[in-house]
Amino acid sequence: MPPRPFNLLRVSQSKFRPATELSPFLVPFLYTQQRGAHILASLADNPGALHKRIRRGRGPSSGKGKTSGRGHKGQKQHGKVPRGFNGGQTKDEVVHGKRGDHNFSNFSVDMKPLNLYKVQDWVDQGRLDPSKPITIKELLQSRCITNVKDGVKLLAKGSEELKAPLNVVISRASAQAIAAIEAAGGSVTTRYYTRFAMRRIMQGKMDPINSLQSQIKEGEEMSRKSFYNRLPDPTSRKDIEYYRDPAHRGYLSHLVPEGHGPSLFFKTPGTGKMAMRKTSKSRAVAGDNRIW
């Protein structure tokens, strides 16, 4: 252990050795802070860093003995009380039921969001070819999107960066994204996909664009012979109505007659059976009232 400063002062002031002779050697000890070895014995954690574990059932002197802090009698002492337990009577949620809107899992879809600025960035890097239709297959192969579950929805974030006219075939698209792509000279087509279909498309066993209900233009033929599986069409009413809507640029919009709406349940006013009867009666009455 190094010598302490006050002992050195005593030696320097002794009559046997004058202070002038020892001063050059004592300067580093007199004017610098020195710590002794006893500081190791005073090391401890900061206050509140450690908490003493509560030992229950170790006698009344511990403060948590006998009942261990649970009190006397009752269900809370003998066991746990489940959430919503009313002492044995019927639960409130059973009597009154659940209220409010609930998004059930069998109706919800998990769409992967894709913004326009990322598509333009991939085009600038040469990962996507704007001269060809951009489908889910190209987006997955170029790693523009990953971990797709129920489909991809195109969003309009970064639409001011869009330069090239794009022909996009995707699951869903927002109204702002559709307007931005069409303003740049491109086109958007929303197409129904399933998880199985997307796997088969990536394997090269399914057509990424056309199905049985797709509108085939003149001069184009479906190359179904080169694909092992057929691209499915929607079967639920909700999906059918979405892809029949021209506002969504659905691929089934050609099936909607002119003047009709995309809904399968609500008919367009003036096209029902009652309207047809009224028009036929009015024509008959008009024919009977003729003079010549």
C-alpha positions in Angstrom: 0.0 0.0 0.0 1.4 3.5 -0.9 2.4 5.8 2.0 -0.3 8.3 3.1 0.3 12.0 2.8 0.1 12.9 6.5 2.9 10.4 7.3 5.1 11.9 4.6 4.5 15.4 6.1 5.8 14.2 9.4 8.9 12.7 7.9 9.6 16.0 6.0 9.2 18.1 9.2 11.4 15.8 11.3 14.7 17.1 12.7 16.8 14.3 11.3 16.1 15.2 7.7 15.3 18.8 6.6 12.3 19.4 4.4 14.4 20.8 1.6 16.1 17.5 0.9 12.8 15.5 0.7 10.6 18.0 -1.1 11.5 16.8 -4.6 10.5 13.3 -3.7 7.4 14.3 -1.7 5.7 16.5 -4.3 3.8 13.7 -6.1 2.5 12.4 -2.8 1.6 15.8 -1.2 -0.4 17.3 -4.1 -2.1 14.2 -5.7 -5.0 12.2 -4.3 -4.1 8.8 -2.9 -6.6 6.1 -2.1 -5.9 3.3 0.4 -6.8 -0.3 0.0 -9.6 0.0 2.6 -11.9 1.5 -0.2 -12.5 -2.0 -1.6 -14.3 -2.9 1.6 -16.8 -0.1 1.2 -17.9 -1.0 -2.3 -21.7 -1.5 -2.6 -24.6 -1.3 -5.0 -26.5 1.9 -5.5 -29.5 2.4 -3.2 -32.6 0.7 -4.7 -30.6 -1.4 -7.1 -31.4 -4.6 -5.2 -34.6 -5.6 -3.5 -34.8 -8.2 -0.7 -36.9 -11.2 -1.7 -40.0 -11.7 0.4 -39.9 -15.0 2.2 -43.5 -16.1 3.0 -44.5 -18.5 5.6 -41.4 -18.2 7.7 -42.9 -17.2 11.1 -44.8 -14.1 12.4 -41.6 -12.1 12.9 -41.1 -11.9 9.1 -44.4 -10.1 8.7 -45.4 -12.6 6.0 -45.9 -15.7 8.1 -48.9 -17.9 8.8 -51.3 -16.8 6.0 -48.4 -15.4 3.9 -50.3 -12.1 3.3 -53.5 -13.7 1.9 -55.7 -13.0 4.8 -58.4 -15.3 6.3 -60.9 -17.4 4.4 -62.4 -16.6 1.0 -61.7 -17.7 -2.5 -58.8 -15.2 -2.9 -57.0 -17.0 -0.1 -57.7 -20.5 -1.3 -57.1 -20.1 -5.0 -57.1 -17.8 -8.0 -60.2 -15.9 -9.3 -60.7 -16.0 -13.1 -61.4 -12.8 -15.0 -65.1 -12.0 -15.1 -66.0 -14.4 -12.3 -69.1 -13.2 -10.5 -69.2 -15.7 -7.6 -70.8 -18.5 -9.6 -73.7 -16.7 -11.3 -73.9 -16.3 -15.1 -71.2 -14.0 -16.5 -72.2 -10.5 -17.5 -70.8 -11.0 -21.0 -73.0 -14.0 -21.4 -76.1 -12.3 -20.1 -75.7 -9.0 -21.9 -73.5 -10.1 -24.8 -70.7 -8.3 -26.6 -71.4 -4.9 -28.1 -69.7 -2.9 -30.8 -68.1 -3.7 -34.1 -65.8 -6.8 -34.2 -63.5 -7.6 -37.1 -63.7 -11.4 -37.3 -60.7 -13.3 -38.6 -62.7 -15.1 -41.3 -63.6 -11.8 -42.9 -60.4 -9.9 -42.5 -57.6 -9.9 -45.1 -53.9 -9.2 -44.5 -52.7 -7.0 -47.5 -49.1 -6.1 -47.9 -48.8 -2.3 -48.5 -46.7 -1.1 -51.4 -46.1 2.6 -52.1 -45.5 4.2 -55.5 -42.1 5.7 -54.5 -40.7 2.2 -53.9 -42.0 1.0 -57.3 -40.4 4.0 -59.1 -37.1 3.3 -57.1 -37.1 -0.3 -58.3 -37.7 0.9 -61.9 -34.8 3.4 -61.6 -32.5 0.7 -60.4 -33.4 -1.6 -63.2 -35.1 -4.2 -61.0 -38.5 -3.8 -62.7 -39.2 -3.4 -66.4 -41.8 -0.7 -67.1 -42.4 -1.9 -70.6 -43.9 -5.2 -69.3 -46.9 -5.7 -66.9 -45.8 -5.5 -63.3 -47.5 -8.4 -61.5 -47.0 -10.0 -58.1 -44.5 -12.4 -59.7 -42.2 -9.5 -60.7 -42.6 -7.8 -57.4 -41.7 -10.9 -55.4 -38.8 -11.9 -57.7 -37.3 -8.5 -57.5 -37.7 -8.5 -53.7 -39.7 -5.3 -53.9 -42.1 -7.0 -51.5 -41.7 -9.9 -49.1 -43.8 -12.0 -46.8 -47.1 -11.6 -48.8 -50.1 -13.3 -47.2 -53.4 -12.4 -48.8 -52.2 -10.0 -51.5 -50.7 -6.6 -52.1 -52.4 -3.2 -52.0 -50.9 -0.3 -53.9 -50.8 3.0 -52.1 -50.1 6.6 -53.3 -47.3 7.6 -51.1 -44.6 9.2 -53.2 -46.8 9.7 -56.3 -45.0 12.9 -57.2 -41.8 10.8 -57.9 -43.6 8.7 -60.5 -42.1 9.2 -64.0 -42.6 6.1 -66.2 -46.0 4.9 -67.3 -46.6 1.6 -65.5 -49.0 -1.3 -66.3 -49.7 -2.7 -62.8 -51.7 -5.9 -62.1 -52.1 -6.1 -58.4 -54.6 -7.3 -55.7 -55.9 -3.9 -54.6 -55.2 -0.2 -55.2 -56.2 3.0 -53.6 -58.1 5.7 -55.5 -55.1 8.1 -55.2 -52.7 5.5 -56.5 -54.9 4.7 -59.5 -55.3 8.4 -60.4 -51.5 8.9 -60.1 -50.6 6.0 -62.4 -53.2 6.9 -65.0 -52.1 10.5 -65.0 -48.6 9.3 -65.8 -50.0 7.3 -68.8 -50.1 3.9 -67.1 -52.9 1.5 -66.2 -54.0 -0.4 -63.1 -55.9 -3.7 -63.0 -56.9 -5.3 -59.7 -56.8 -9.1 -59.8 -57.9 -11.7 -57.3 -55.2 -13.9 -55.8 -55.1 -16.6 -53.1 -52.1 -17.8 -51.1 -52.0 -21.1 -53.1 -52.2 -19.1 -56.4 -49.2 -16.9 -55.4 -47.1 -19.9 -54.6 -48.0 -21.6 -57.9 -47.3 -18.3 -59.7 -43.8 -18.1 -58.2 -43.2 -21.8 -59.3 -44.2 -21.0 -62.8 -47.2 -23.3 -62.8 -49.9 -20.6 -63.0 -50.7 -17.6 -65.2 -50.2 -14.4 -63.1 -52.8 -12.4 -65.1 -55.5 -14.3 -66.9 -58.2 -16.7 -65.7 -61.5 -18.1 -67.1 -63.4 -14.9 -66.4 -60.7 -12.5 -67.5 -61.5 -10.3 -70.5 -59.3 -11.5 -73.4 -58.6 -8.8 -76.0 -58.8 -9.5 -79.7 -55.7 -11.1 -81.0 -54.7 -12.5 -77.6 -55.1 -16.0 -76.5 -54.7 -17.5 -73.1 -51.6 -19.7 -72.9 -53.3 -22.1 -70.5 -51.5 -25.1 -72.0 -48.1 -23.9 -70.7 -49.4 -23.7 -67.1 -50.2 -26.7 -64.9 -52.8 -24.9 -62.8 -55.5 -22.4 -63.6 -55.7 -19.0 -61.9 -58.8 -19.0 -59.6 -61.6 -16.5 -59.6 -63.4 -15.1 -56.5 -66.3 -17.1 -55.0 -67.4 -14.9 -52.1 -69.8 -12.1 -52.7 -67.6 -9.5 -51.1 -64.6 -10.3 -53.4 -66.8 -10.6 -56.5 -68.4 -7.1 -55.9 -64.9 -5.6 -55.3 -63.5 -6.9 -58.6 -66.7 -6.1 -60.5 -66.4 -2.4 -59.6 -64.9 -0.2 -62.4 -63.9 2.4 -59.8 -61.5 -0.2 -58.4 -60.3 -1.1 -61.9 -61.4 -4.7 -61.2 -60.7 -7.3 -63.9 -64.4 -8.4 -63.7 -65.8 -5.0 -64.5 -66.5 -6.1 -68.1 -69.2 -8.4 -66.7 -71.3 -5.5 -65.4 -73.9 -4.3 -67.9 -74.0 -0.6 -68.8 -76.0 1.4 -66.3 -75.8 -1.3 -63.6 -73.9 -1.3 -60.4 -71.3 -3.9 -59.2 -73.4 -5.1 -56.3 -75.0 -8.6 -56.5 -77.6 -7.9 -53.9 -78.8 -4.3 -54.5 -80.2 -3.9 -58.0 -80.0 -0.7 -60.0 -83.2 1.3 -59.8 -85.4 0.7 -62.8 -84.1 -2.8 -63.6 -86.1 -4.9 -61.1 -89.2 -7.0 -61.8 -91.6 -4.4 -60.4 -90.2 -1.7 -62.6 -90.6 -4.0 -65.7 -94.2 -4.6 -64.7 -94.9 -0.9 -64.4 -93.4 -0.2 -67.8 -95.4 -3.0 -69.4 -98.7 -1.7 -67.8 -98.0 1.8 -68.9 -97.4 0.7 -72.5 -100.7 -1.3 -72.5 -102.7 1.7 -71.1 -101.1 4.0 -73.6 -102.1 1.6 -76.4 -105.8 1.4 -75.2 -106.1 5.2 -75.1 -105.1 5.7 -78.7 -107.7 7.3 -81.0 -106.2 5.8 -84.2 
